[in-house]
Amino acid sequence: MDLSAVIESLLFASEEPLPSPELARLIRARLAEIEDGVVDEEEDYGKSAELADDLKKLTAINDEAVIEAIASLNRKYDRGKRSFSIIERSRGWKILTRPEYGGFVRQLFPGLKPRRLSPPAMETLAIVAYRQPVTKASIEHVRGVSSDSILQKLLDRELIKIDGRAELPGRPLLYATTEFFFEHFGIKSISELPNSAELRAVELPEPPGQEGGDATQGSDEESDGEKQLVLVEPPVEPAPTQQPPPDFSAPES
């Protein structure tokens, strides 16, 4: 039994992802229990003590040792052509099925059909992801249309969340991405988004009014994905002044 096997057992048993520091902490805590003679009734103390001695040879159970052990496990899985691997997500490491087997696993969850996002929703989500935390007024100023319905649908799908209020007049709400966003797109952080550093460095244009003011025109409807613009009636020009017709009945002087 080695460090890789211990980590594999922890990840297999945990329902939630485990970050490297937490894995290292759990292992150190168990080693301390073995040193103090704390062993379960069904556990062989001799084997536990032998395991503790083997792990102590690593000098210290730290993040680097955990990451190296996980890499060793993944190499083992690759050689054995296993259907799963250990993947790091935003909240930590987790044993996940490989993508090529996803169609089979999906049959276990017929009610969880993947839903695609419409172009307006993807556009709004991209602004939130790259510029979070961001106000609705800023989003609408960039897009040029009202985003109330789109933001609500992204909130309902748990891809974005309300992340406090901005220190601006009116204290507008701030929007940011959720942990489910990272899980959905298979990334660990915002820095893994394409061109993240460049796009986050670009300054957004400031909205001219307060949130909820006349900063935008039109609205979004996700059903057709088109931007609906408000039709403005042309101004009514005043009629030209009518000059009285000349009086040809008067004699010429």
C-alpha positions, 0 to 999 in steps of 0.5 A: 500500500502506497500514497497513490492507493491512499489517495485513490481510496479517498477520492473514491469514497468522497462525494465532493472534489478534494483539493490537494491541501485537503488530501494532504491534511487527511493523510497527515491526520490519519498518520497522527492517529496511527502514531497514537495507537488509534486503530479501528477494531477491524483494522490490523494495527501492524499493517497500519503501522507499516503503512505509516512507516512507508508514508513517512519515507516521503519526508512530508505529505504535502501538495507536491507529493499528492499531485505526483501521486495523482499523476502516477495514478493517471498514468496507471489508468492510461496503461490499463485503458480504464474508463475513468481518470482523476481530473482537477476542477475548481473545487479539487480532484475528482474521479470522473468518467472519460468523455468517450463513455459519457453517452453510456453514463448519461443513460443513468440520468434520463432526466438530465438532458444537456441544454444548449445556450442561445447566442444571446445567453452565451454572449451575456455569460461571456461578459460576466465570466470575463469581467466579473463581478459586473453590473447589469448596466455594464452588461447592457451597455456592452450588448446594447440591449436589455438583458433582464430575461437572459440574466434570469435564465442564467441564474435559473441554470445556476451558471451565474450568481449574485455576488453582492452590490457595487459601491455605486449610486443605487447599489446595483447588483453584481453578477459572477460565475458559479462553481457549476459554471466551472464544472459545466465548461470543464475549467478550474479558473477564469484564467483558463478561458481563451485570451483571458488575460487580454480580454480582462485587461480591456476597459469596459465602456462606462454606462451613461446612467444608473442601473435601470436607467436609459442606458440601453434600448431594445430587449432580448428574446431568447426564443429567436435569438434576435436583438429587438430594437425599439422603433422610434417615430420620426419627428413631425415637422411643422407645416410650411407657412401658407402665404396668401395668394396675390390679389390680381383684381386690384389695379396696378398703381 
